[in-house]
């Protein structure tokens, strides 16, 4: 990451690789670290905001992800309908992940209260 410096194209490539990865150790944290680079500081890069939303979802930050999705949509050109669709999908994934985690947490609490799980 340090070798990439402030080269936006290299940082985007690294982000894309991390985004595509599955079950990578510290995947969300690594993405968020890349997104903290000065090249993304102004918050106007829609693809960076889209990747941030995904990283926040992976990290379980379901409150912060919608803000990143809105930032991505706000900075899209009107003709970028494919990226807009990606943002809508990310929003749906965030909501589904949030709801599923709530169900799992509720089930775990119920098992603990009933004495079925230590």
Biopython code that builds the backbone (N, CA, C, O; Angstrom):
import numpy as np
from Bio.PDB.StructureBuilder import StructureBuilder

atoms = [
    (1, "UNK", "N", (0.824, -1.187, 0.000)),
    (1, "UNK", "CA", (0.000, 0.000, 0.000)),
    (1, "UNK", "C", (0.872, 1.257, 0.000)),
    (1, "UNK", "O", (0.569, 2.232, -0.688)),
    (2, "UNK", "N", (1.948, 1.224, 0.771)),
    (2, "UNK", "CA", (2.820, 2.395, 0.825)),
    (2, "UNK", "C", (3.448, 2.695, -0.535)),
    (2, "UNK", "O", (3.673, 3.855, -0.879)),
    (3, "UNK", "N", (3.725, 1.658, -1.292)),
    (3, "UNK", "CA", (4.356, 1.854, -2.604)),
    (3, "UNK", "C", (3.412, 2.526, -3.586)),
    (3, "UNK", "O", (3.859, 3.142, -4.553)),
    (4, "UNK", "N", (2.107, 2.414, -3.348)),
    (4, "UNK", "CA", (1.126, 3.051, -4.239)),
    (4, "UNK", "C", (1.140, 4.556, -4.089)),
    (4, "UNK", "O", (0.781, 5.279, -5.018)),
    (5, "UNK", "N", (1.554, 5.036, -2.922)),
    (5, "UNK", "CA", (1.564, 6.475, -2.678)),
    (5, "UNK", "C", (0.186, 7.074, -2.854)),
    (5, "UNK", "O", (-0.800, 6.554, -2.333)),
    (6, "UNK", "N", (0.124, 8.154, -3.581)),
    (6, "UNK", "CA", (-1.150, 8.831, -3.829)),
    (6, "UNK", "C", (-1.650, 8.604, -5.254)),
    (6, "UNK", "O", (-2.449, 9.387, -5.767)),
    (7, "UNK", "N", (-1.183, 7.542, -5.885)),
    (7, "UNK", "CA", (-1.609, 7.241, -7.250)),
    (7, "UNK", "C", (-3.028, 6.671, -7.208)),
    (7, "UNK", "O", (-3.233, 5.520, -6.821)),
    (8, "UNK", "N", (-4.002, 7.489, -7.610)),
    (8, "UNK", "CA", (-5.404, 7.108, -7.541)),
    (8, "UNK", "C", (-5.722, 5.843, -8.311)),
    (8, "UNK", "O", (-6.532, 5.035, -7.857)),
    (9, "UNK", "N", (-5.100, 5.652, -9.468)),
    (9, "UNK", "CA", (-5.368, 4.456, -10.268)),
    (9, "UNK", "C", (-4.889, 3.194, -9.562)),
    (9, "UNK", "O", (-5.571, 2.169, -9.571)),
    (10, "UNK", "N", (-3.722, 3.277, -8.955)),
    (10, "UNK", "CA", (-3.188, 2.124, -8.225)),
    (10, "UNK", "C", (-4.067, 1.833, -7.005)),
    (10, "UNK", "O", (-4.388, 0.679, -6.723)),
    (11, "UNK", "N", (-4.450, 2.885, -6.290)),
    (11, "UNK", "CA", (-5.295, 2.693, -5.112)),
    (11, "UNK", "C", (-6.650, 2.110, -5.501)),
    (11, "UNK", "O", (-7.171, 1.247, -4.794)),
    (12, "UNK", "N", (-7.224, 2.559, -6.597)),
    (12, "UNK", "CA", (-8.488, 1.990, -7.076)),
    (12, "UNK", "C", (-8.321, 0.512, -7.437)),
    (12, "UNK", "O", (-9.207, -0.300, -7.170)),
    (13, "UNK", "N", (-7.197, 0.173, -8.037)),
    (13, "UNK", "CA", (-6.943, -1.220, -8.395)),
    (13, "UNK", "C", (-6.823, -2.080, -7.143)),
    (13, "UNK", "O", (-7.370, -3.181, -7.085)),
    (14, "UNK", "N", (-6.111, -1.577, -6.148)),
    (14, "UNK", "CA", (-5.996, -2.313, -4.886)),
    (14, "UNK", "C", (-7.362, -2.471, -4.216)),
    (14, "UNK", "O", (-7.691, -3.544, -3.710)),
    (15, "UNK", "N", (-8.148, -1.401, -4.217)),
    (15, "UNK", "CA", (-9.501, -1.469, -3.646)),
    (15, "UNK", "C", (-10.348, -2.507, -4.365)),
    (15, "UNK", "O", (-11.054, -3.293, -3.734)),
    (16, "UNK", "N", (-10.273, -2.501, -5.689)),
    (16, "UNK", "CA", (-11.068, -3.443, -6.476)),
    (16, "UNK", "C", (-10.672, -4.880, -6.143)),
    (16, "UNK", "O", (-11.530, -5.750, -5.996)),
    (17, "UNK", "N", (-9.381, -5.118, -6.029)),
    (17, "UNK", "CA", (-8.910, -6.457, -5.671)),
    (17, "UNK", "C", (-9.409, -6.893, -4.302)),
    (17, "UNK", "O", (-9.853, -8.028, -4.127)),
    (18, "UNK", "N", (-9.336, -5.998, -3.344)),
    (18, "UNK", "CA", (-9.844, -6.325, -2.005)),
    (18, "UNK", "C", (-11.349, -6.538, -2.028)),
    (18, "UNK", "O", (-11.862, -7.444, -1.371)),
    (19, "UNK", "N", (-12.052, -5.714, -2.777)),
    (19, "UNK", "CA", (-13.511, -5.810, -2.876)),
    (19, "UNK", "C", (-13.922, -7.156, -3.462)),
    (19, "UNK", "O", (-14.914, -7.744, -3.032)),
    (20, "UNK", "N", (-13.163, -7.645, -4.440)),
    (20, "UNK", "CA", (-13.469, -8.926, -5.072)),
    (20, "UNK", "C", (-13.085, -10.120, -4.208)),
    (20, "UNK", "O", (-13.596, -11.222, -4.406)),
    (21, "UNK", "N", (-12.194, -9.907, -3.257)),
    (21, "UNK", "CA", (-11.715, -11.008, -2.430)),
    (21, "UNK", "C", (-12.813, -11.604, -1.564)),
    (21, "UNK", "O", (-13.816, -10.959, -1.260)),
    (22, "UNK", "N", (-12.595, -12.844, -1.180)),
    (22, "UNK", "CA", (-13.535, -13.532, -0.295)),
    (22, "UNK", "C", (-12.793, -14.044, 0.928)),
    (22, "UNK", "O", (-11.739, -14.671, 0.818)),
    (23, "UNK", "N", (-13.356, -13.770, 2.083)),
    (23, "UNK", "CA", (-12.821, -14.257, 3.352)),
    (23, "UNK", "C", (-11.355, -13.869, 3.561)),
    (23, "UNK", "O", (-10.554, -14.662, 4.057)),
    (24, "UNK", "N", (-11.025, -12.658, 3.180)),
    (24, "UNK", "CA", (-9.675, -12.164, 3.403)),
    (24, "UNK", "C", (-9.557, -11.632, 4.822)),
    (24, "UNK", "O", (-10.460, -10.959, 5.317)),
    (25, "UNK", "N", (-8.452, -11.934, 5.467)),
    (25, "UNK", "CA", (-8.227, -11.410, 6.812)),
    (25, "UNK", "C", (-8.208, -9.881, 6.762)),
    (25, "UNK", "O", (-7.505, -9.290, 5.943)),
    (26, "UNK", "N", (-8.974, -9.255, 7.632)),
    (26, "UNK", "CA", (-9.011, -7.793, 7.763)),
    (26, "UNK", "C", (-9.396, -7.079, 6.462)),
    (26, "UNK", "O", (-8.961, -5.954, 6.217)),
    (27, "UNK", "N", (-10.202, -7.729, 5.642)),
    (27, "UNK", "CA", (-10.585, -7.170, 4.345)),
    (27, "UNK", "C", (-11.189, -5.775, 4.481)),
    (27, "UNK", "O", (-10.765, -4.848, 3.790)),
    (28, "UNK", "N", (-12.158, -5.621, 5.350)),
    (28, "UNK", "CA", (-12.827, -4.322, 5.503)),
    (28, "UNK", "C", (-11.855, -3.262, 6.015)),
    (28, "UNK", "O", (-11.844, -2.136, 5.515)),
    (29, "UNK", "N", (-11.048, -3.612, 6.997)),
    (29, "UNK", "CA", (-10.090, -2.647, 7.549)),
    (29, "UNK", "C", (-9.073, -2.215, 6.504)),
    (29, "UNK", "O", (-8.732, -1.035, 6.416)),
    (30, "UNK", "N", (-8.586, -3.168, 5.708)),
    (30, "UNK", "CA", (-7.629, -2.831, 4.658)),
    (30, "UNK", "C", (-8.242, -1.885, 3.637)),
    (30, "UNK", "O", (-7.590, -0.944, 3.184)),
    (31, "UNK", "N", (-9.501, -2.138, 3.273)),
    (31, "UNK", "CA", (-10.175, -1.247, 2.333)),
    (31, "UNK", "C", (-10.340, 0.147, 2.931)),
    (31, "UNK", "O", (-10.080, 1.149, 2.265)),
    (32, "UNK", "N", (-10.770, 0.205, 4.177)),
    (32, "UNK", "CA", (-10.966, 1.508, 4.824)),
    (32, "UNK", "C", (-9.641, 2.251, 4.984)),
    (32, "UNK", "O", (-9.601, 3.478, 4.889)),
    (33, "UNK", "N", (-8.553, 1.508, 5.229)),
    (33, "UNK", "CA", (-7.230, 2.143, 5.300)),
    (33, "UNK", "C", (-6.861, 2.763, 3.952)),
    (33, "UNK", "O", (-6.365, 3.888, 3.903)),
    (34, "UNK", "N", (-7.100, 2.037, 2.861)),
    (34, "UNK", "CA", (-6.825, 2.589, 1.527)),
    (34, "UNK", "C", (-7.680, 3.819, 1.261)),
    (34, "UNK", "O", (-7.210, 4.799, 0.684)),
    (35, "UNK", "N", (-8.932, 3.761, 1.683)),
    (35, "UNK", "CA", (-9.852, 4.872, 1.441)),
    (35, "UNK", "C", (-9.527, 6.117, 2.268)),
    (35, "UNK", "O", (-10.065, 7.196, 2.020)),
    (36, "UNK", "N", (-8.644, 5.955, 3.249)),
    (36, "UNK", "CA", (-8.207, 7.101, 4.050)),
    (36, "UNK", "C", (-7.070, 7.867, 3.366)),
    (36, "UNK", "O", (-6.592, 8.870, 3.895)),
    (37, "UNK", "N", (-6.642, 7.401, 2.200)),
    (37, "UNK", "CA", (-5.557, 8.061, 1.465)),
    (37, "UNK", "C", (-5.978, 9.471, 1.060)),
    (37, "UNK", "O", (-7.154, 9.720, 0.795)),
    (38, "UNK", "N", (-5.018, 10.389, 1.011)),
    (38, "UNK", "CA", (-5.329, 11.776, 0.649)),
    (38, "UNK", "C", (-6.055, 11.930, -0.690)),
    (38, "UNK", "O", (-6.845, 12.858, -0.860)),
    (39, "UNK", "N", (-5.798, 11.041, -1.629)),
    (39, "UNK", "CA", (-6.426, 11.154, -2.946)),
    (39, "UNK", "C", (-7.955, 11.043, -2.861)),
    (39, "UNK", "O", (-8.662, 11.529, -3.744)),
    (40, "UNK", "N", (-8.459, 10.411, -1.809)),
    (40, "UNK", "CA", (-9.904, 10.258, -1.634)),
    (40, "UNK", "C", (-10.484, 11.238, -0.607)),
    (40, "UNK", "O", (-11.677, 11.185, -0.307)),
    (41, "UNK", "N", (-9.653, 12.124, -0.072)),
    (41, "UNK", "CA", (-10.054, 12.988, 1.041)),
    (41, "UNK", "C", (-11.213, 13.920, 0.727)),
    (41, "UNK", "O", (-11.993, 14.246, 1.622)),
    (42, "UNK", "N", (-11.347, 14.358, -0.523)),
    (42, "UNK", "CA", (-12.419, 15.316, -0.818)),
    (42, "UNK", "C", (-13.802, 14.664, -0.877)),
    (42, "UNK", "O", (-14.813, 15.367, -0.892)),
    (43, "UNK", "N", (-13.856, 13.335, -0.910)),
    (43, "UNK", "CA", (-15.138, 12.633, -0.863)),
    (43, "UNK", "C", (-15.971, 12.728, -2.123)),
    (43, "UNK", "O", (-17.165, 12.430, -2.087)),
    (44, "UNK", "N", (-15.379, 13.134, -3.241)),
    (44, "UNK", "CA", (-16.163, 13.311, -4.465)),
    (44, "UNK", "C", (-16.005, 12.164, -5.462)),
    (44, "UNK", "O", (-16.563, 12.221, -6.558)),
    (45, "UNK", "N", (-15.267, 11.145, -5.104)),
    (45, "UNK", "CA", (-15.055, 10.005, -6.000)),
    (45, "UNK", "C", (-16.165, 8.987, -5.753)),
    (45, "UNK", "O", (-16.181, 8.343, -4.705)),
    (46, "UNK", "N", (-17.101, 8.828, -6.708)),
    (46, "UNK", "CA", (-18.230, 7.935, -6.465)),
    (46, "UNK", "C", (-17.828, 6.474, -6.304)),
    (46, "UNK", "O", (-18.437, 5.748, -5.518)),
    (47, "UNK", "N", (-16.812, 6.038, -7.035)),
    (47, "UNK", "CA", (-16.405, 4.644, -6.902)),
    (47, "UNK", "C", (-15.767, 4.392, -5.538)),
    (47, "UNK", "O", (-15.980, 3.339, -4.938)),
    (48, "UNK", "N", (-14.991, 5.346, -5.051)),
    (48, "UNK", "CA", (-14.395, 5.203, -3.720)),
    (48, "UNK", "C", (-15.494, 5.157, -2.655)),
    (48, "UNK", "O", (-15.420, 4.361, -1.719)),
    (49, "UNK", "N", (-16.501, 6.001, -2.797)),
    (49, "UNK", "CA", (-17.608, 5.995, -1.836)),
    (49, "UNK", "C", (-18.381, 4.673, -1.896)),
    (49, "UNK", "O", (-18.806, 4.149, -0.866)),
    (50, "UNK", "N", (-18.558, 4.145, -3.101)),
    (50, "UNK", "CA", (-19.215, 2.844, -3.270)),
    (50, "UNK", "C", (-18.414, 1.751, -2.565)),
    (50, "UNK", "O", (-18.982, 0.929, -1.846)),
    (51, "UNK", "N", (-17.102, 1.742, -2.767)),
    (51, "UNK", "CA", (-16.248, 0.741, -2.113)),
    (51, "UNK", "C", (-16.275, 0.921, -0.592)),
    (51, "UNK", "O", (-16.239, -0.056, 0.156)),
    (52, "UNK", "N", (-16.339, 2.176, -0.146)),
    (52, "UNK", "CA", (-16.407, 2.446, 1.301)),
    (52, "UNK", "C", (-17.688, 1.856, 1.881)),
    (52, "UNK", "O", (-17.668, 1.269, 2.963)),
    (53, "UNK", "N", (-18.794, 2.008, 1.174)),
    (53, "UNK", "CA", (-20.058, 1.441, 1.646)),
    (53, "UNK", "C", (-19.938, -0.074, 1.812)),
    (53, "UNK", "O", (-20.412, -0.636, 2.799)),
    (54, "UNK", "N", (-19.306, -0.725, 0.847)),
    (54, "UNK", "CA", (-19.113, -2.172, 0.952)),
    (54, "UNK", "C", (-18.222, -2.548, 2.120)),
    (54, "UNK", "O", (-18.499, -3.513, 2.832)),
    (55, "UNK", "N", (-17.153, -1.789, 2.322)),
    (55, "UNK", "CA", (-16.241, -2.066, 3.437)),
    (55, "UNK", "C", (-16.938, -1.852, 4.777)),
    (55, "UNK", "O", (-16.747, -2.631, 5.711)),
    (56, "UNK", "N", (-17.739, -0.804, 4.869)),
    (56, "UNK", "CA", (-18.471, -0.549, 6.117)),
    (56, "UNK", "C", (-19.477, -1.663, 6.385)),
    (56, "UNK", "O", (-19.651, -2.084, 7.529)),
    (57, "UNK", "N", (-20.141, -2.141, 5.333)),
    (57, "UNK", "CA", (-21.073, -3.268, 5.498)),
    (57, "UNK", "C", (-20.319, -4.488, 6.002)),
    (57, "UNK", "O", (-20.765, -5.153, 6.938)),
    (58, "UNK", "N", (-19.176, -4.786, 5.385)),
    (58, "UNK", "CA", (-18.379, -5.947, 5.810)),
    (58, "UNK", "C", (-17.952, -5.825, 7.268)),
    (58, "UNK", "O", (-17.857, -6.819, 7.989)),
    (59, "UNK", "N", (-17.696, -4.583, 7.691)),
    (59, "UNK", "CA", (-17.259, -4.331, 9.066)),
    (59, "UNK", "C", (-18.436, -4.313, 10.042)),
    (59, "UNK", "O", (-18.237, -4.210, 11.253)),
    (60, "UNK", "N", (-19.663, -4.414, 9.518)),
    (60, "UNK", "CA", (-20.839, -4.396, 10.376)),
    (60, "UNK", "C", (-21.325, -3.005, 10.721)),
    (60, "UNK", "O", (-22.169, -2.848, 11.604)),
    (61, "UNK", "N", (-20.807, -1.985, 10.038)),
    (61, "UNK", "CA", (-21.239, -0.605, 10.287)),
    (61, "UNK", "C", (-22.413, -0.281, 9.362)),
    (61, "UNK", "O", (-22.256, 0.387, 8.340)),
    (62, "UNK", "N", (-23.583, -0.768, 9.747)),
    (62, "UNK", "CA", (-24.764, -0.604, 8.907)),
    (62, "UNK", "C", (-25.345, 0.803, 8.983)),
    (62, "UNK", "O", (-26.207, 1.156, 8.178)),
    (63, "UNK", "N", (-24.894, 1.600, 9.925)),
    (63, "UNK", "CA", (-25.337, 2.991, 10.006)),
    (63, "UNK", "C", (-24.490, 3.880, 9.104)),
    (63, "UNK", "O", (-25.001, 4.848, 8.541)),
    (64, "UNK", "N", (-23.213, 3.571, 8.959)),
    (64, "UNK", "CA", (-22.328, 4.393, 8.142)),
    (64, "UNK", "C", (-22.403, 4.090, 6.655)),
    (64, "UNK", "O", (-22.140, 4.962, 5.828)),
    (65, "UNK", "N", (-22.759, 2.869, 6.314)),
    (65, "UNK", "CA", (-22.796, 2.472, 4.904)),
    (65, "UNK", "C", (-23.786, 3.288, 4.071)),
    (65, "UNK", "O", (-23.436, 3.685, 2.960)),
    (66, "UNK", "N", (-25.005, 3.559, 4.551)),
    (66, "UNK", "CA", (-25.930, 4.351, 3.721)),
    (66, "UNK", "C", (-25.403, 5.744, 3.381)),
    (66, "UNK", "O", (-25.664, 6.258, 2.293)),
    (67, "UNK", "N", (-24.676, 6.347, 4.294)),
    (67, "UNK", "CA", (-24.093, 7.664, 4.029)),
    (67, "UNK", "C", (-23.088, 7.582, 2.880)),
    (67, "UNK", "O", (-23.046, 8.462, 2.019)),
    (68, "UNK", "N", (-22.287, 6.530, 2.872)),
    (68, "UNK", "CA", (-21.319, 6.345, 1.787)),
    (68, "UNK", "C", (-22.035, 6.083, 0.464)),
    (68, "UNK", "O", (-21.604, 6.569, -0.582)),
    (69, "UNK", "N", (-23.120, 5.322, 0.505)),
    (69, "UNK", "CA", (-23.886, 5.052, -0.712)),
    (69, "UNK", "C", (-24.470, 6.356, -1.257)),
    (69, "UNK", "O", (-24.412, 6.609, -2.460)),
    (70, "UNK", "N", (-25.024, 7.170, -0.385)),
    (70, "UNK", "CA", (-25.577, 8.457, -0.817)),
    (70, "UNK", "C", (-24.490, 9.348, -1.418)),
    (70, "UNK", "O", (-24.731, 10.035, -2.410)),
    (71, "UNK", "N", (-23.300, 9.339, -0.824)),
    (71, "UNK", "CA", (-22.190, 10.132, -1.367)),
    (71, "UNK", "C", (-21.825, 9.638, -2.764)),
    (71, "UNK", "O", (-21.550, 10.439, -3.657)),
    (72, "UNK", "N", (-21.824, 8.327, -2.949)),
    (72, "UNK", "CA", (-21.517, 7.776, -4.273)),
    (72, "UNK", "C", (-22.555, 8.227, -5.295)),
    (72, "UNK", "O", (-22.206, 8.677, -6.386)),
    (73, "UNK", "N", (-23.819, 8.106, -4.941)),
    (73, "UNK", "CA", (-24.895, 8.480, -5.862)),
    (73, "UNK", "C", (-24.855, 9.978, -6.166)),
    (73, "UNK", "O", (-25.052, 10.391, -7.309)),
    (74, "UNK", "N", (-24.598, 10.787, -5.139)),
    (74, "UNK", "CA", (-24.550, 12.239, -5.322)),
    (74, "UNK", "C", (-23.477, 12.679, -6.307)),
    (74, "UNK", "O", (-23.629, 13.710, -6.963)),
    (75, "UNK", "N", (-22.402, 11.920, -6.421)),
    (75, "UNK", "CA", (-21.291, 12.320, -7.286)),
    (75, "UNK", "C", (-21.252, 11.575, -8.616)),
    (75, "UNK", "O", (-20.292, 11.717, -9.373)),
    (76, "UNK", "N", (-22.263, 10.799, -8.904)),
    (76, "UNK", "CA", (-22.335, 10.113, -10.196)),
    (76, "UNK", "C", (-22.813, 11.061, -11.281)),
    (76, "UNK", "O", (-23.622, 11.956, -11.035)),
    (77, "UNK", "N", (-22.311, 10.855, -12.461)),
    (77, "UNK", "CA", (-22.837, 11.556, -13.618)),
    (77, "UNK", "C", (-24.186, 10.915, -13.970)),
    (77, "UNK", "O", (-24.367, 9.718, -13.743)),
    (78, "UNK", "N", (-25.122, 11.673, -14.512)),
    (78, "UNK", "CA", (-26.439, 11.121, -14.846)),
    (78, "UNK", "C", (-26.393, 9.915, -15.786)),
    (78, "UNK", "O", (-27.301, 9.083, -15.778)),
    (79, "UNK", "N", (-25.343, 9.822, -16.590)),
    (79, "UNK", "CA", (-25.246, 8.714, -17.547)),
    (79, "UNK", "C", (-24.681, 7.432, -16.943)),
    (79, "UNK", "O", (-24.652, 6.401, -17.614)),
    (80, "UNK", "N", (-24.239, 7.476, -15.710)),
    (80, "UNK", "CA", (-23.610, 6.307, -15.087)),
    (80, "UNK", "C", (-24.655, 5.404, -14.430)),
    (80, "UNK", "O", (-24.633, 5.179, -13.220)),
    (81, "UNK", "N", (-25.557, 4.901, -15.243)),
    (81, "UNK", "CA", (-26.673, 4.108, -14.716)),
    (81, "UNK", "C", (-26.224, 2.766, -14.166)),
    (81, "UNK", "O", (-26.847, 2.248, -13.239)),
    (82, "UNK", "N", (-25.165, 2.190, -14.707)),
    (82, "UNK", "CA", (-24.686, 0.906, -14.206)),
    (82, "UNK", "C", (-24.146, 1.064, -12.789)),
    (82, "UNK", "O", (-24.423, 0.241, -11.915)),
    (83, "UNK", "N", (-23.380, 2.119, -12.569)),
    (83, "UNK", "CA", (-22.829, 2.353, -11.226)),
    (83, "UNK", "C", (-23.966, 2.682, -10.257)),
    (83, "UNK", "O", (-23.933, 2.272, -9.097)),
    (84, "UNK", "N", (-24.965, 3.417, -10.732)),
    (84, "UNK", "CA", (-26.125, 3.706, -9.885)),
    (84, "UNK", "C", (-26.788, 2.396, -9.460)),
    (84, "UNK", "O", (-27.161, 2.238, -8.298)),
    (85, "UNK", "N", (-26.934, 1.473, -10.382)),
    (85, "UNK", "CA", (-27.522, 0.171, -10.056)),
    (85, "UNK", "C", (-26.663, -0.577, -9.041)),
    (85, "UNK", "O", (-27.192, -1.251, -8.158)),
    (86, "UNK", "N", (-25.331, -0.461, -9.162)),
    (86, "UNK", "CA", (-24.438, -1.078, -8.177)),
    (86, "UNK", "C", (-24.681, -0.482, -6.790)),
    (86, "UNK", "O", (-24.675, -1.201, -5.791)),
    (87, "UNK", "N", (-24.892, 0.823, -6.733)),
    (87, "UNK", "CA", (-25.149, 1.494, -5.450)),
    (87, "UNK", "C", (-26.473, 1.024, -4.846)),
    (87, "UNK", "O", (-26.566, 0.798, -3.640)),
    (88, "UNK", "N", (-27.469, 0.883, -5.672)),
    (88, "UNK", "CA", (-28.769, 0.396, -5.191)),
    (88, "UNK", "C", (-28.617, -1.033, -4.655)),
    (88, "UNK", "O", (-29.186, -1.376, -3.619)),
    (89, "UNK", "N", (-27.853, -1.853, -5.363)),
    (89, "UNK", "CA", (-27.614, -3.225, -4.905)),
    (89, "UNK", "C", (-26.856, -3.220, -3.572)),
    (89, "UNK", "O", (-27.172, -3.999, -2.673)),
    (90, "UNK", "N", (-25.867, -2.351, -3.450)),
    (90, "UNK", "CA", (-25.097, -2.272, -2.197)),
    (90, "UNK", "C", (-26.000, -1.846, -1.042)),
    (90, "UNK", "O", (-25.867, -2.346, 0.075)),
    (91, "UNK", "N", (-26.906, -0.935, -1.314)),
    (91, "UNK", "CA", (-27.860, -0.516, -0.282)),
    (91, "UNK", "C", (-28.711, -1.702, 0.169)),
    (91, "UNK", "O", (-28.931, -1.897, 1.365)),
    (92, "UNK", "N", (-29.186, -2.491, -0.792)),
    (92, "UNK", "CA", (-29.997, -3.670, -0.461)),
    (92, "UNK", "C", (-29.172, -4.698, 0.319)),
    (92, "UNK", "O", (-29.674, -5.307, 1.264)),
    (93, "UNK", "N", (-27.917, -4.890, -0.071)),
    (93, "UNK", "CA", (-27.048, -5.816, 0.658)),
    (93, "UNK", "C", (-26.832, -5.346, 2.089)),
    (93, "UNK", "O", (-26.840, -6.153, 3.018)),
    (94, "UNK", "N", (-26.642, -4.056, 2.267)),
    (94, "UNK", "CA", (-26.439, -3.511, 3.605)),
    (94, "UNK", "C", (-27.665, -3.747, 4.482)),
    (94, "UNK", "O", (-27.541, -4.166, 5.633)),
    (95, "UNK", "N", (-28.835, -3.481, 3.940)),
    (95, "UNK", "CA", (-30.068, -3.689, 4.712)),
    (95, "UNK", "C", (-30.282, -5.166, 5.035)),
    (95, "UNK", "O", (-30.664, -5.508, 6.154)),
    (96, "UNK", "N", (-30.038, -6.029, 4.072)),
    (96, "UNK", "CA", (-30.209, -7.466, 4.293)),
    (96, "UNK", "C", (-29.219, -7.969, 5.340)),
    (96, "UNK", "O", (-29.584, -8.756, 6.214)),
    (97, "UNK", "N", (-27.959, -7.514, 5.253)),
    (97, "UNK", "CA", (-26.946, -7.927, 6.219)),
    (97, "UNK", "C", (-27.304, -7.444, 7.618)),
    (97, "UNK", "O", (-27.176, -8.187, 8.591)),
    (98, "UNK", "N", (-27.754, -6.193, 7.715)),
    (98, "UNK", "CA", (-28.173, -5.636, 9.006)),
    (98, "UNK", "C", (-29.304, -6.462, 9.612)),
    (98, "UNK", "O", (-29.258, -6.822, 10.788)),
    (99, "UNK", "N", (-30.316, -6.757, 8.804)),
    (99, "UNK", "CA", (-31.469, -7.504, 9.302)),
    (99, "UNK", "C", (-31.101, -8.934, 9.673)),
    (99, "UNK", "O", (-31.576, -9.454, 10.683)),
    (100, "UNK", "N", (-30.262, -9.575, 8.867)),
    (100, "UNK", "CA", (-29.855, -10.940, 9.159)),
    (100, "UNK", "C", (-29.040, -11.003, 10.446)),
    (100, "UNK", "O", (-29.221, -11.908, 11.261)),
    (101, "UNK", "N", (-28.149, -10.043, 10.623)),
    (101, "UNK", "CA", (-27.361, -10.021, 11.864)),
    (101, "UNK", "C", (-28.262, -9.812, 13.091)),
    (101, "UNK", "O", (-28.007, -10.377, 14.155)),
    (102, "UNK", "N", (-29.304, -9.007, 12.941)),
    (102, "UNK", "CA", (-30.235, -8.793, 14.049)),
    (102, "UNK", "C", (-30.975, -10.093, 14.385)),
    (102, "UNK", "O", (-31.178, -10.403, 15.559)),
    (103, "UNK", "N", (-31.368, -10.837, 13.382)),
    (103, "UNK", "CA", (-32.049, -12.117, 13.611)),
    (103, "UNK", "C", (-31.109, -13.096, 14.305)),
    (103, "UNK", "O", (-31.501, -13.761, 15.264)),
    (104, "UNK", "N", (-29.875, -13.185, 13.826)),
    (104, "UNK", "CA", (-28.897, -14.097, 14.427)),
    (104, "UNK", "C", (-28.628, -13.696, 15.877)),
    (104, "UNK", "O", (-28.587, -14.552, 16.760)),
    (105, "UNK", "N", (-28.446, -12.409, 16.122)),
    (105, "UNK", "CA", (-28.201, -11.946, 17.494)),
    (105, "UNK", "C", (-29.396, -12.250, 18.390)),
    (105, "UNK", "O", (-29.221, -12.665, 19.536)),
    (106, "UNK", "N", (-30.611, -12.048, 17.875)),
    (106, "UNK", "CA", (-31.809, -12.357, 18.654)),
    (106, "UNK", "C", (-31.918, -13.836, 18.964)),
    (106, "UNK", "O", (-32.271, -14.211, 20.083)),
    (107, "UNK", "N", (-31.620, -14.678, 17.991)),
    (107, "UNK", "CA", (-31.667, -16.125, 18.203)),
    (107, "UNK", "C", (-30.615, -16.550, 19.221)),
    (107, "UNK", "O", (-30.877, -17.401, 20.071)),
    (108, "UNK", "N", (-29.425, -15.958, 19.136)),
    (108, "UNK", "CA", (-28.356, -16.280, 20.085)),
    (108, "UNK", "C", (-28.778, -15.878, 21.501)),
    (108, "UNK", "O", (-28.575, -16.638, 22.449)),
    (109, "UNK", "N", (-29.359, -14.695, 21.645)),
    (109, "UNK", "CA", (-29.814, -14.244, 22.961)),
    (109, "UNK", "C", (-30.884, -15.181, 23.512)),
    (109, "UNK", "O", (-30.872, -15.512, 24.697)),
    (110, "UNK", "N", (-31.794, -15.601, 22.667)),
    (110, "UNK", "CA", (-32.857, -16.515, 23.084)),
    (110, "UNK", "C", (-32.279, -17.844, 23.561)),
    (110, "UNK", "O", (-32.725, -18.388, 24.572)),
    (111, "UNK", "N", (-31.293, -18.368, 22.843)),
    (111, "UNK", "CA", (-30.660, -19.619, 23.247)),
    (111, "UNK", "C", (-29.949, -19.476, 24.592)),
    (111, "UNK", "O", (-30.024, -20.368, 25.437)),
    (112, "UNK", "N", (-29.270, -18.365, 24.783)),
    (112, "UNK", "CA", (-28.559, -18.132, 26.041)),
    (112, "UNK", "C", (-29.556, -18.031, 27.198)),
    (112, "UNK", "O", (-29.360, -18.639, 28.250)),
    (113, "UNK", "N", (-30.638, -17.250, 26.990)),
    (113, "UNK", "CA", (-31.651, -17.095, 28.045)),
    (113, "UNK", "C", (-32.343, -18.402, 28.372)),
    (113, "UNK", "O", (-32.732, -18.628, 29.518)),
    (114, "UNK", "N", (-32.497, -19.252, 27.393)),
    (114, "UNK", "CA", (-33.193, -20.527, 27.637)),
    (114, "UNK", "C", (-32.257, -21.591, 28.182)),
    (114, "UNK", "O", (-32.691, -22.693, 28.518)),
    (115, "UNK", "N", (-30.981, -21.269, 28.270)),
    (115, "UNK", "CA", (-30.006, -22.217, 28.817)),
    (115, "UNK", "C", (-29.541, -23.255, 27.818)),
    (115, "UNK", "O", (-28.888, -24.226, 28.201)),
    (116, "UNK", "N", (-29.854, -23.079, 26.574)),
    (116, "UNK", "CA", (-29.451, -24.058, 25.556)),
    (116, "UNK", "C", (-28.056, -23.792, 25.004)),
    (116, "UNK", "O", (-27.477, -24.635, 24.318)),
    (117, "UNK", "N", (-27.528, -22.624, 25.307)),
    (117, "UNK", "CA", (-26.178, -22.295, 24.856)),
    (117, "UNK", "C", (-25.450, -21.618, 26.008)),
    (117, "UNK", "O", (-25.991, -20.702, 26.627)),
    (118, "UNK", "N", (-24.233, -22.055, 26.302)),
    (118, "UNK", "CA", (-23.490, -21.452, 27.432)),
    (118, "UNK", "C", (-23.111, -20.003, 27.164)),
    (118, "UNK", "O", (-22.488, -19.361, 28.010)),
]
sb = StructureBuilder()
sb.init_structure("model")
sb.init_model(0)
sb.init_chain("A")
sb.init_seg("    ")
for serial, (resi, resn, name, xyz) in enumerate(atoms, 1):
    if name == "N":
        sb.init_residue(resn, " ", resi, " ")
    sb.init_atom(name, np.array(xyz, "f"), 0.0, 1.0, " ", f" {name:<3s}", serial, name[0])
structure = sb.get_structure()
